[in-house]
Amino acid sequence: MARVELQQVRKVYDNGVEAVKGASFAIEDGEFLVLVGPSGCGKSTLLRMIAGLEAITSGTLAIGDRVVNDLPPKERDIAMVFQSYALYPHMSVYENLAFGLKVRKHPKAEIDRRVREAAAILGLEPVLDRKPKQLSGGQRQRVAVGRAIVRKPAVFLFDEPLSNLDAKLRVQMRTEIAKLHTRLGATMVYVTHDQVEAMTMGDRIVVLRDGEIQQIDTPLALYDQPVNQFVAGFIGSPAMNVVAGEVAEAPGGLAFHAADGAFTLPLLPEHAARLRNHVGRSVTLGVRPEHVALAGSGPSPSGPSPSGPSPSSSWTLDVVEPMGNEVVLYAHAGPHQVVARVPPQAVPEPGAAIDLAFERAKLHFFDAKTEAALTEAPAAVPAEAY
């Protein structure tokens, strides 16, 4: 296995489009790193540069102790699993697994040993004599992964390998790939646009947007401590609720006033350090759906509780999604939309007025202009800058 290091790696195409803008990070030996982001963010381009399928415009890429910028793919000691299975239809599963080793002229006994070892790991032993057309989608993907395993590369690269599978198979295969990583202890780089795959599989996640790295961190750190509004909204399902408004002085401390006067939220003393220099300025409030509670349809409390939930505010219920283990509510107040994940319970019909309360200890705040998370006391900024 090997460590992979990128230093200011850029990719600029002939038409001037800059697909990757100075990516710098290291993938540790044995780490499972996920590249995630929306379509067109540069994640597959970055993976293809590691593989040698795309030329690097500038910067340095090292695998192990070798700089590989100018090395062809076959000399980089990598194996890649594509979204399309890319299996040879006229070959059996055994022949597909063995093909790369035969091309590299490995001894026949060594080829047989590696193929059968990979087949045992992936549960392919019963189908070694079948052709790809006789396999299910999940079995075909296992064969594609098996072709990488028999190579015993320094680095495994996965380019959205589960996109062609149905929902049930995706869950099964992502579990199997995670188990495979644990078993092999291999360095793996995995590209996906699915944040659920990223959160459940990666040791660390690289979040990309428009060719730029937004944040690199563990799944839970990304979820709990997003560095900006984009990461906060991209990681988590349903996505984080965001509400535009401003911070104002209020009796006993600070308050958040939602735009258009939809509701007012008294803030906790702990928010003061982050927001004291934003009084009178626009900010964006963020709150996860699981931190929004259904407070009932009665009158809202008149004042804040010492800590925890906010005073409830009135919303109009739009959609109810009973999920069995929870109920997902979609509601609005003025121009603001919010999603709440609440325990299973009886809820009013859509169109009814409901009271919702936010768990104030779990609130996030973002600068309305830069979208950066407000995590500590900022330097004073002239009001006219906003």
TORKOL-4160 file (C-alpha; in steps of 0.2 Angstrom, whole numbers, padded with zeros to 4 digits, m for minus):
386
<pt num="1" X="0000" Y="0000" Z="0000"/>
<pt num="2" X="0005" Y="0018" Z="m0002"/>
<pt num="3" X="0003" Y="0036" Z="0003"/>
<pt num="4" X="m0004" Y="0048" Z="m0010"/>
<pt num="5" X="0000" Y="0067" Z="m0009"/>
<pt num="6" X="m0006" Y="0081" Z="m0020"/>
<pt num="7" X="0002" Y="0098" Z="m0019"/>
<pt num="8" X="m0007" Y="0112" Z="m0028"/>
<pt num="9" X="m0013" Y="0100" Z="m0042"/>
<pt num="10" X="m0023" Y="0110" Z="m0056"/>
<pt num="11" X="m0032" Y="0104" Z="m0071"/>
<pt num="12" X="m0035" Y="0117" Z="m0085"/>
<pt num="13" X="m0043" Y="0111" Z="m0101"/>
<pt num="14" X="m0039" Y="0118" Z="m0118"/>
<pt num="15" X="m0055" Y="0129" Z="m0118"/>
<pt num="16" X="m0049" Y="0137" Z="m0103"/>
<pt num="17" X="m0060" Y="0129" Z="m0091"/>
<pt num="18" X="m0051" Y="0126" Z="m0074"/>
<pt num="19" X="m0059" Y="0110" Z="m0067"/>
<pt num="20" X="m0047" Y="0108" Z="m0052"/>
<pt num="21" X="m0040" Y="0123" Z="m0044"/>
<pt num="22" X="m0025" Y="0119" Z="m0034"/>
<pt num="23" X="m0029" Y="0104" Z="m0024"/>
<pt num="24" X="m0017" Y="0100" Z="m0009"/>
<pt num="25" X="m0020" Y="0086" Z="0003"/>
<pt num="26" X="m0013" Y="0069" Z="0008"/>
<pt num="27" X="m0021" Y="0052" Z="0008"/>
<pt num="28" X="m0013" Y="0041" Z="0021"/>
<pt num="29" X="m0007" Y="0023" Z="0019"/>
<pt num="30" X="m0022" Y="0012" Z="0022"/>
<pt num="31" X="m0035" Y="0027" Z="0023"/>
<pt num="32" X="m0052" Y="0026" Z="0014"/>
<pt num="33" X="m0054" Y="0044" Z="0007"/>
<pt num="34" X="m0070" Y="0050" Z="m0001"/>
<pt num="35" X="m0071" Y="0064" Z="m0014"/>
<pt num="36" X="m0089" Y="0071" Z="m0014"/>
<pt num="37" X="m0098" Y="0085" Z="m0022"/>
<pt num="38" X="m0111" Y="0090" Z="m0035"/>
<pt num="39" X="m0109" Y="0086" Z="m0053"/>
<pt num="40" X="m0096" Y="0096" Z="m0061"/>
<pt num="41" X="m0086" Y="0100" Z="m0045"/>
<pt num="42" X="m0070" Y="0091" Z="m0052"/>
<pt num="43" X="m0070" Y="0075" Z="m0041"/>
<pt num="44" X="m0069" Y="0063" Z="m0055"/>
<pt num="45" X="m0056" Y="0074" Z="m0064"/>
<pt num="46" X="m0046" Y="0073" Z="m0048"/>
<pt num="47" X="m0047" Y="0054" Z="m0047"/>
<pt num="48" X="m0043" Y="0053" Z="m0066"/>
<pt num="49" X="m0027" Y="0063" Z="m0063"/>
<pt num="50" X="m0022" Y="0051" Z="m0049"/>
<pt num="51" X="m0025" Y="0037" Z="m0061"/>
<pt num="52" X="m0015" Y="0045" Z="m0075"/>
<pt num="53" X="m0030" Y="0046" Z="m0086"/>
<pt num="54" X="m0030" Y="0065" Z="m0086"/>
<pt num="55" X="m0014" Y="0075" Z="m0088"/>
<pt num="56" X="m0009" Y="0087" Z="m0073"/>
<pt num="57" X="m0008" Y="0105" Z="m0079"/>
<pt num="58" X="0003" Y="0110" Z="m0064"/>
<pt num="59" X="0007" Y="0104" Z="m0047"/>
<pt num="60" X="0014" Y="0088" Z="m0040"/>
<pt num="61" X="0007" Y="0071" Z="m0037"/>
<pt num="62" X="0016" Y="0057" Z="m0028"/>
<pt num="63" X="0011" Y="0039" Z="m0024"/>
<pt num="64" X="0023" Y="0032" Z="m0011"/>
<pt num="65" X="0040" Y="0039" Z="m0013"/>
<pt num="66" X="0038" Y="0043" Z="m0032"/>
<pt num="67" X="0032" Y="0058" Z="m0041"/>
<pt num="68" X="0021" Y="0051" Z="m0054"/>
<pt num="69" X="0015" Y="0066" Z="m0065"/>
<pt num="70" X="0023" Y="0059" Z="m0081"/>
<pt num="71" X="0021" Y="0041" Z="m0077"/>
<pt num="72" X="0007" Y="0031" Z="m0088"/>
<pt num="73" X="m0007" Y="0022" Z="m0078"/>
<pt num="74" X="0001" Y="0005" Z="m0079"/>
<pt num="75" X="0017" Y="0011" Z="m0070"/>
<pt num="76" X="0008" Y="0020" Z="m0056"/>
<pt num="77" X="0003" Y="0003" Z="m0046"/>
<pt num="78" X="m0015" Y="0008" Z="m0046"/>
<pt num="79" X="m0031" Y="m0001" Z="m0050"/>
<pt num="80" X="m0047" Y="0008" Z="m0054"/>
<pt num="81" X="m0066" Y="0002" Z="m0053"/>
<pt num="82" X="m0077" Y="0012" Z="m0065"/>
<pt num="83" X="m0095" Y="0017" Z="m0064"/>
<pt num="84" X="m0098" Y="0006" Z="m0080"/>
<pt num="85" X="m0092" Y="m0012" Z="m0075"/>
<pt num="86" X="m0081" Y="m0013" Z="m0091"/>
<pt num="87" X="m0082" Y="m0032" Z="m0091"/>
<pt num="88" X="m0077" Y="m0042" Z="m0107"/>
<pt num="89" X="m0094" Y="m0050" Z="m0112"/>
<pt num="90" X="m0086" Y="m0065" Z="m0121"/>
<pt num="91" X="m0076" Y="m0070" Z="m0106"/>
<pt num="92" X="m0081" Y="m0079" Z="m0090"/>
<pt num="93" X="m0080" Y="m0072" Z="m0073"/>
<pt num="94" X="m0064" Y="m0082" Z="m0070"/>
<pt num="95" X="m0057" Y="m0075" Z="m0087"/>
<pt num="96" X="m0062" Y="m0057" Z="m0083"/>
<pt num="97" X="m0053" Y="m0058" Z="m0066"/>
<pt num="98" X="m0037" Y="m0066" Z="m0074"/>
<pt num="99" X="m0036" Y="m0055" Z="m0089"/>
<pt num="100" X="m0025" Y="m0041" Z="m0082"/>
<pt num="101" X="m0013" Y="m0054" Z="m0074"/>
<pt num="102" X="m0011" Y="m0063" Z="m0090"/>
<pt num="103" X="m0007" Y="m0047" Z="m0099"/>
<pt num="104" X="0007" Y="m0044" Z="m0086"/>
<pt num="105" X="0013" Y="m0062" Z="m0089"/>
<pt num="106" X="0011" Y="m0068" Z="m0071"/>
<pt num="107" X="0014" Y="m0087" Z="m0069"/>
<pt num="108" X="m0002" Y="m0098" Z="m0072"/>
<pt num="109" X="m0002" Y="m0105" Z="m0054"/>
<pt num="110" X="0000" Y="m0087" Z="m0047"/>
<pt num="111" X="m0015" Y="m0081" Z="m0058"/>
<pt num="112" X="m0026" Y="m0095" Z="m0052"/>
<pt num="113" X="m0022" Y="m0092" Z="m0034"/>
<pt num="114" X="m0025" Y="m0074" Z="m0035"/>
<pt num="115" X="m0042" Y="m0076" Z="m0044"/>
<pt num="116" X="m0048" Y="m0089" Z="m0032"/>
<pt num="117" X="m0043" Y="m0079" Z="m0017"/>
<pt num="118" X="m0052" Y="m0063" Z="m0024"/>
<pt num="119" X="m0068" Y="m0074" Z="m0029"/>
<pt num="120" X="m0068" Y="m0081" Z="m0011"/>
<pt num="121" X="m0067" Y="m0063" Z="m0003"/>
<pt num="122" X="m0081" Y="m0057" Z="m0014"/>
<pt num="123" X="m0092" Y="m0073" Z="m0014"/>
<pt num="124" X="m0090" Y="m0076" Z="m0033"/>
<pt num="125" X="m0084" Y="m0094" Z="m0032"/>
<pt num="126" X="m0101" Y="m0101" Z="m0038"/>
<pt num="127" X="m0102" Y="m0090" Z="m0054"/>
<pt num="128" X="m0084" Y="m0091" Z="m0060"/>
<pt num="129" X="m0089" Y="m0100" Z="m0076"/>
<pt num="130" X="m0103" Y="m0088" Z="m0080"/>
<pt num="131" X="m0103" Y="m0074" Z="m0093"/>
<pt num="132" X="m0107" Y="m0056" Z="m0087"/>
<pt num="133" X="m0124" Y="m0057" Z="m0095"/>
<pt num="134" X="m0129" Y="m0071" Z="m0084"/>
<pt num="135" X="m0125" Y="m0060" Z="m0068"/>
<pt num="136" X="m0135" Y="m0048" Z="m0058"/>
<pt num="137" X="m0129" Y="m0030" Z="m0057"/>
<pt num="138" X="m0122" Y="m0033" Z="m0040"/>
<pt num="139" X="m0112" Y="m0048" Z="m0046"/>
<pt num="140" X="m0105" Y="m0038" Z="m0060"/>
<pt num="141" X="m0099" Y="m0025" Z="m0049"/>
<pt num="142" X="m0091" Y="m0038" Z="m0038"/>
<pt num="143" X="m0082" Y="m0044" Z="m0053"/>
<pt num="144" X="m0076" Y="m0027" Z="m0057"/>
<pt num="145" X="m0070" Y="m0025" Z="m0039"/>
<pt num="146" X="m0062" Y="m0042" Z="m0040"/>
<pt num="147" X="m0051" Y="m0037" Z="m0055"/>
<pt num="148" X="m0044" Y="m0023" Z="m0045"/>
<pt num="149" X="m0041" Y="m0035" Z="m0030"/>
<pt num="150" X="m0031" Y="m0048" Z="m0040"/>
<pt num="151" X="m0019" Y="m0034" Z="m0045"/>
<pt num="152" X="m0014" Y="m0031" Z="m0027"/>
<pt num="153" X="m0011" Y="m0012" Z="m0031"/>
<pt num="154" X="m0004" Y="0001" Z="m0020"/>
<pt num="155" X="m0020" Y="0011" Z="m0022"/>
<pt num="156" X="m0038" Y="0007" Z="m0026"/>
<pt num="157" X="m0048" Y="0020" Z="m0036"/>
<pt num="158" X="m0067" Y="0020" Z="m0037"/>
<pt num="159" X="m0076" Y="0031" Z="m0048"/>
<pt num="160" X="m0095" Y="0031" Z="m0043"/>
<pt num="161" X="m0095" Y="0012" Z="m0044"/>
<pt num="162" X="m0113" Y="0010" Z="m0037"/>
<pt num="163" X="m0122" Y="0023" Z="m0047"/>
<pt num="164" X="m0129" Y="0010" Z="m0059"/>
<pt num="165" X="m0136" Y="m0001" Z="m0045"/>
<pt num="166" X="m0154" Y="0000" Z="m0037"/>
<pt num="167" X="m0156" Y="0007" Z="m0019"/>
<pt num="168" X="m0155" Y="m0010" Z="m0010"/>
<pt num="169" X="m0140" Y="m0016" Z="m0020"/>
<pt num="170" X="m0131" Y="0001" Z="m0017"/>
<pt num="171" X="m0133" Y="m0002" Z="0002"/>
<pt num="172" X="m0127" Y="m0020" Z="0001"/>
<pt num="173" X="m0112" Y="m0015" Z="m0010"/>
<pt num="174" X="m0106" Y="0000" Z="0000"/>
<pt num="175" X="m0106" Y="m0012" Z="0015"/>
<pt num="176" X="m0096" Y="m0025" Z="0006"/>
<pt num="177" X="m0083" Y="m0012" Z="0000"/>
<pt num="178" X="m0081" Y="m0005" Z="0018"/>
<pt num="179" X="m0078" Y="m0023" Z="0024"/>
<pt num="180" X="m0066" Y="m0026" Z="0010"/>
<pt num="181" X="m0056" Y="m0010" Z="0015"/>
<pt num="182" X="m0055" Y="m0017" Z="0033"/>
<pt num="183" X="m0050" Y="m0034" Z="0027"/>
<pt num="184" X="m0036" Y="m0028" Z="0015"/>
<pt num="185" X="m0030" Y="m0012" Z="0024"/>
<pt num="186" X="m0028" Y="m0004" Z="0007"/>
<pt num="187" X="m0027" Y="0014" Z="0002"/>
<pt num="188" X="m0043" Y="0018" Z="m0006"/>
<pt num="189" X="m0050" Y="0034" Z="m0015"/>
<pt num="190" X="m0068" Y="0034" Z="m0018"/>
<pt num="191" X="m0078" Y="0047" Z="m0029"/>
<pt num="192" X="m0097" Y="0049" Z="m0026"/>
<pt num="193" X="m0110" Y="0063" Z="m0027"/>
<pt num="194" X="m0120" Y="0053" Z="m0014"/>
<pt num="195" X="m0117" Y="0061" Z="0003"/>
<pt num="196" X="m0124" Y="0045" Z="0012"/>
<pt num="197" X="m0111" Y="0035" Z="0003"/>
<pt num="198" X="m0098" Y="0047" Z="0008"/>
<pt num="199" X="m0103" Y="0048" Z="0027"/>
<pt num="200" X="m0105" Y="0029" Z="0029"/>
<pt num="201" X="m0089" Y="0024" Z="0020"/>
<pt num="202" X="m0075" Y="0037" Z="0022"/>
<pt num="203" X="m0062" Y="0039" Z="0035"/>
<pt num="204" X="m0061" Y="0056" Z="0029"/>
<pt num="205" X="m0071" Y="0066" Z="0016"/>
<pt num="206" X="m0065" Y="0079" Z="0004"/>
<pt num="207" X="m0080" Y="0091" Z="m0001"/>
<pt num="208" X="m0077" Y="0100" Z="m0017"/>
<pt num="209" X="m0087" Y="0114" Z="m0026"/>
<pt num="210" X="m0082" Y="0121" Z="m0043"/>
<pt num="211" X="m0065" Y="0113" Z="m0043"/>
<pt num="212" X="m0061" Y="0120" Z="m0025"/>
<pt num="213" X="m0059" Y="0110" Z="m0009"/>
<pt num="214" X="m0071" Y="0117" Z="0004"/>
<pt num="215" X="m0067" Y="0106" Z="0018"/>
<pt num="216" X="m0057" Y="0090" Z="0023"/>
<pt num="217" X="m0063" Y="0081" Z="0038"/>
<pt num="218" X="m0070" Y="0066" Z="0046"/>
<pt num="219" X="m0089" Y="0062" Z="0043"/>
<pt num="220" X="m0095" Y="0068" Z="0060"/>
<pt num="221" X="m0084" Y="0083" Z="0060"/>
<pt num="222" X="m0091" Y="0089" Z="0043"/>
<pt num="223" X="m0108" Y="0086" Z="0050"/>
<pt num="224" X="m0106" Y="0095" Z="0066"/>
<pt num="225" X="m0094" Y="0108" Z="0062"/>
<pt num="226" X="m0096" Y="0113" Z="0043"/>
<pt num="227" X="m0084" Y="0127" Z="0038"/>
<pt num="228" X="m0097" Y="0136" Z="0027"/>
<pt num="229" X="m0115" Y="0135" Z="0021"/>
<pt num="230" X="m0111" Y="0125" Z="0006"/>
<pt num="231" X="m0104" Y="0110" Z="0016"/>
<pt num="232" X="m0118" Y="0112" Z="0029"/>
<pt num="233" X="m0131" Y="0110" Z="0016"/>
<pt num="234" X="m0123" Y="0097" Z="0006"/>
<pt num="235" X="m0119" Y="0085" Z="0020"/>
<pt num="236" X="m0134" Y="0078" Z="0029"/>
<pt num="237" X="m0151" Y="0071" Z="0023"/>
<pt num="238" X="m0163" Y="0080" Z="0023"/>
<pt num="239" X="m0152" Y="0095" Z="0021"/>
<pt num="240" X="m0149" Y="0108" Z="0035"/>
<pt num="241" X="m0162" Y="0121" Z="0036"/>
<pt num="242" X="m0156" Y="0139" Z="0032"/>
<pt num="243" X="m0166" Y="0155" Z="0036"/>
<pt num="244" X="m0160" Y="0172" Z="0032"/>
<pt num="245" X="m0161" Y="0186" Z="0045"/>
<pt num="246" X="m0151" Y="0197" Z="0056"/>
<pt num="247" X="m0145" Y="0198" Z="0074"/>
<pt num="248" X="m0152" Y="0211" Z="0085"/>
<pt num="249" X="m0150" Y="0217" Z="0103"/>
<pt num="250" X="m0164" Y="0210" Z="0114"/>
<pt num="251" X="m0169" Y="0210" Z="0133"/>
<pt num="252" X="m0157" Y="0198" Z="0141"/>
<pt num="253" X="m0145" Y="0196" Z="0126"/>
<pt num="254" X="m0146" Y="0194" Z="0107"/>
<pt num="255" X="m0160" Y="0188" Z="0096"/>
<pt num="256" X="m0161" Y="0182" Z="0078"/>
<pt num="257" X="m0175" Y="0190" Z="0068"/>
<pt num="258" X="m0180" Y="0180" Z="0053"/>
<pt num="259" X="m0182" Y="0191" Z="0037"/>
<pt num="260" X="m0199" Y="0198" Z="0034"/>
<pt num="261" X="m0203" Y="0196" Z="0052"/>
<pt num="262" X="m0208" Y="0178" Z="0051"/>
<pt num="263" X="m0202" Y="0174" Z="0068"/>
<pt num="264" X="m0189" Y="0179" Z="0082"/>
<pt num="265" X="m0178" Y="0168" Z="0091"/>
<pt num="266" X="m0169" Y="0173" Z="0107"/>
<pt num="267" X="m0151" Y="0166" Z="0107"/>
<pt num="268" X="m0141" Y="0158" Z="0121"/>
<pt num="269" X="m0127" Y="0168" Z="0130"/>
<pt num="270" X="m0114" Y="0156" Z="0121"/>
<pt num="271" X="m0119" Y="0163" Z="0104"/>
<pt num="272" X="m0114" Y="0181" Z="0109"/>
<pt num="273" X="m0095" Y="0177" Z="0106"/>
<pt num="274" X="m0099" Y="0173" Z="0088"/>
<pt num="275" X="m0112" Y="0186" Z="0085"/>
<pt num="276" X="m0108" Y="0201" Z="0095"/>
<pt num="277" X="m0100" Y="0210" Z="0080"/>
<pt num="278" X="m0114" Y="0205" Z="0069"/>
<pt num="279" X="m0128" Y="0215" Z="0078"/>
<pt num="280" X="m0138" Y="0224" Z="0065"/>
<pt num="281" X="m0131" Y="0214" Z="0051"/>
<pt num="282" X="m0137" Y="0200" Z="0040"/>
<pt num="283" X="m0133" Y="0182" Z="0045"/>
<pt num="284" X="m0140" Y="0165" Z="0040"/>
<pt num="285" X="m0146" Y="0153" Z="0053"/>
<pt num="286" X="m0144" Y="0135" Z="0050"/>
<pt num="287" X="m0152" Y="0120" Z="0060"/>
<pt num="288" X="m0153" Y="0102" Z="0056"/>
<pt num="289" X="m0170" Y="0094" Z="0054"/>
<pt num="290" X="m0168" Y="0083" Z="0069"/>
<pt num="291" X="m0165" Y="0098" Z="0080"/>
<pt num="292" X="m0182" Y="0105" Z="0075"/>
<pt num="293" X="m0196" Y="0099" Z="0087"/>
<pt num="294" X="m0215" Y="0099" Z="0085"/>
<pt num="295" X="m0221" Y="0109" Z="0100"/>
<pt num="296" X="m0240" Y="0107" Z="0098"/>
<pt num="297" X="m0254" Y="0118" Z="0091"/>
<pt num="298" X="m0256" Y="0128" Z="0107"/>
<pt num="299" X="m0250" Y="0146" Z="0111"/>
<pt num="300" X="m0231" Y="0148" Z="0110"/>
<pt num="301" X="m0222" Y="0151" Z="0126"/>
<pt num="302" X="m0219" Y="0170" Z="0129"/>
<pt num="303" X="m0201" Y="0169" Z="0134"/>
<pt num="304" X="m0185" Y="0158" Z="0131"/>
<pt num="305" X="m0181" Y="0143" Z="0141"/>
<pt num="306" X="m0164" Y="0144" Z="0150"/>
<pt num="307" X="m0156" Y="0133" Z="0138"/>
<pt num="308" X="m0161" Y="0120" Z="0124"/>
<pt num="309" X="m0176" Y="0122" Z="0114"/>
<pt num="310" X="m0182" Y="0140" Z="0108"/>
<pt num="311" X="m0199" Y="0147" Z="0111"/>
<pt num="312" X="m0210" Y="0139" Z="0098"/>
<pt num="313" X="m0216" Y="0149" Z="0083"/>
<pt num="314" X="m0230" Y="0146" Z="0071"/>
<pt num="315" X="m0228" Y="0138" Z="0055"/>
<pt num="316" X="m0240" Y="0131" Z="0041"/>
<pt num="317" X="m0238" Y="0112" Z="0038"/>
<pt num="318" X="m0236" Y="0108" Z="0020"/>
<pt num="319" X="m0231" Y="0090" Z="0018"/>
<pt num="320" X="m0231" Y="0075" Z="0030"/>
<pt num="321" X="m0220" Y="0060" Z="0027"/>
<pt num="322" X="m0222" Y="0046" Z="0039"/>
<pt num="323" X="m0207" Y="0035" Z="0038"/>
<pt num="324" X="m0211" Y="0022" Z="0052"/>
<pt num="325" X="m0196" Y="0026" Z="0063"/>
<pt num="326" X="m0199" Y="0045" Z="0061"/>
<pt num="327" X="m0211" Y="0058" Z="0054"/>
<pt num="328" X="m0203" Y="0071" Z="0042"/>
<pt num="329" X="m0213" Y="0087" Z="0042"/>
<pt num="330" X="m0211" Y="0101" Z="0029"/>
<pt num="331" X="m0218" Y="0118" Z="0034"/>
<pt num="332" X="m0216" Y="0137" Z="0030"/>
<pt num="333" X="m0218" Y="0153" Z="0039"/>
<pt num="334" X="m0218" Y="0168" Z="0027"/>
<pt num="335" X="m0205" Y="0165" Z="0014"/>
<pt num="336" X="m0195" Y="0152" Z="0025"/>
<pt num="337" X="m0196" Y="0134" Z="0022"/>
<pt num="338" X="m0191" Y="0121" Z="0036"/>
<pt num="339" X="m0190" Y="0102" Z="0037"/>
<pt num="340" X="m0192" Y="0094" Z="0054"/>
<pt num="341" X="m0188" Y="0075" Z="0059"/>
<pt num="342" X="m0199" Y="0071" Z="0074"/>
<pt num="343" X="m0203" Y="0054" Z="0083"/>
<pt num="344" X="m0218" Y="0044" Z="0076"/>
<pt num="345" X="m0234" Y="0053" Z="0082"/>
<pt num="346" X="m0250" Y="0059" Z="0076"/>
<pt num="347" X="m0248" Y="0076" Z="0067"/>
<pt num="348" X="m0261" Y="0088" Z="0060"/>
<pt num="349" X="m0266" Y="0087" Z="0041"/>
<pt num="350" X="m0256" Y="0098" Z="0029"/>
<pt num="351" X="m0262" Y="0116" Z="0029"/>
<pt num="352" X="m0264" Y="0116" Z="0048"/>
<pt num="353" X="m0254" Y="0128" Z="0059"/>
<pt num="354" X="m0241" Y="0120" Z="0070"/>
<pt num="355" X="m0228" Y="0126" Z="0083"/>
<pt num="356" X="m0210" Y="0122" Z="0080"/>
<pt num="357" X="m0195" Y="0125" Z="0092"/>
<pt num="358" X="m0177" Y="0125" Z="0087"/>
<pt num="359" X="m0164" Y="0116" Z="0098"/>
<pt num="360" X="m0154" Y="0132" Z="0102"/>
<pt num="361" X="m0138" Y="0123" Z="0108"/>
<pt num="362" X="m0137" Y="0115" Z="0090"/>
<pt num="363" X="m0139" Y="0131" Z="0080"/>
<pt num="364" X="m0126" Y="0136" Z="0066"/>
<pt num="365" X="m0123" Y="0154" Z="0060"/>
<pt num="366" X="m0116" Y="0159" Z="0043"/>
<pt num="367" X="m0110" Y="0176" Z="0036"/>
<pt num="368" X="m0123" Y="0181" Z="0024"/>
<pt num="369" X="m0110" Y="0188" Z="0012"/>
<pt num="370" X="m0096" Y="0175" Z="0012"/>
<pt num="371" X="m0106" Y="0160" Z="0018"/>
<pt num="372" X="m0092" Y="0156" Z="0031"/>
<pt num="373" X="m0097" Y="0148" Z="0047"/>
<pt num="374" X="m0097" Y="0160" Z="0062"/>
<pt num="375" X="m0087" Y="0150" Z="0074"/>
<pt num="376" X="m0078" Y="0163" Z="0084"/>
<pt num="377" X="m0079" Y="0181" Z="0088"/>
<pt num="378" X="m0075" Y="0190" Z="0072"/>
<pt num="379" X="m0065" Y="0207" Z="0070"/>
<pt num="380" X="m0076" Y="0222" Z="0070"/>
<pt num="381" X="m0082" Y="0225" Z="0052"/>
<pt num="382" X="m0089" Y="0242" Z="0046"/>
<pt num="383" X="m0108" Y="0241" Z="0044"/>
<pt num="384" X="m0107" Y="0248" Z="0027"/>
<pt num="385" X="m0097" Y="0233" Z="0021"/>
<pt num="386" X="m0113" Y="0223" Z="0022"/>
